[in-house]
Structure formats: structure tokens, C-alpha cells
């Protein structure tokens, strides 16, 4: 029986991967010029939070670059990520109406995650949050922490994410991963190989799956 649902943010609650990459583009162009990494390299390092990704490619911490990232994130939000993925708010309402606690579990920093949750009117749905680290992607460890904190078994938690790395993390933690494949950034061919049968192209189909297991 499902007693707790944890959500990724980018590509899951909002179609925001392109938005995030555009913000990185602006920062790397400003500080690295022609040495800026390409988008695929940046995408492959998602899971670390934004300061961690910046430090990875710039070779050191740069407070000014991090502040610029947050500023560009606020500046581009209304144009590049104006609303949640269609149907997502209905899913969140369904879970809240059925008294299912929800947690945000994301590679993002607390700063950008809260900017986006506030902007999109989602903050009220989540009883807790676990954010990314600048050192590594450790969603498996965060899922174990979540279960320990709430006294849950692995069979009572599901994680909703959009990436192959989300599936891998869930398997390490023994948690079922439901793959959100409704955003424009979904890599369906890769996802089908690692999580067959648990990939959802429509939010409503995932909601039905969860409803049967509450």
C-alpha cells in the first residue's frame, strides 16, 4: 500500500529541463566564454545541485556565478517555465485529498526549488523536502532517510522521477520508481530499457496506477 509519494521536480512537476539548461548557458557564457561546456555535459551532471554543477565545470566555487544563476533563474522563469506540466496539479490535489503525504526530493538547491515551488503555487502540497548536494547525486540515500524519518517500508513509498538515474537510485533504495515521461525532455528510448511497465506519458494514467494502490 502506498503511504508516501516523493517527487522529482525538473521534467516531472514542470517541463523545466530546457529552462534549467538555458540558465546554465547564461552563467557559463558570462564566466567561461568559449570554454563553456555543452548542454549534454551539463545535463549529465544533474543530480548535483546548481552550485555543484557550476563548481564542477569552473573548477572552484564562485559566489558571484552562483548569485547570477539565481538571478537568471528568477528572470527567465515566467517565460521558460510559466506553469506546471498539464495534469500535475490535479495529481497533487488527488493525493492531498486522500491524505497522502508528499515530499520534494530533487537534485536542485533549496534556493531554486523554492523559487519554482512558490512561482508555480505548489509549495502548499509538500510536507517536506530533500535537496541536492554540491558534491554528489545521492537520491538513494535520501530515499532511505525519508523512510527512516517517517517509519516507512520501501513498499510504502513511491518516487516519481523522469530520468534513468532516478530509476537506478530507487532500485538501490528498494523503492518503486514511477517514470514521468510527459515532459518534452523525456528520453523514452533510454527509459523503456530500464523501467518497462512503469513509464507514464499521461499524468492521469499515473494517477490511476496510484489510486489502485492506496
Secondary structure, 3 states (H helix, E strand, C coil): CCCEEEECCECCCECCHHHHHHHHHHHHHHHHHHHCCCHHHHHCCCCECHHHHHHHHHCCCCHHHHHHHHHHHHHHHHHHCCCCCCCHHHHHHHHHHCCCEEEEECCCCHHHHHHHHHHHCCHHHCCEEECCECCCCCHHHHHHHHHHHHCCCHHHEEEEECCHHHHHHHHHHCCEEEEECCCCCCCHHHHHHHCCCCEECCHHHHHHHHHCCC
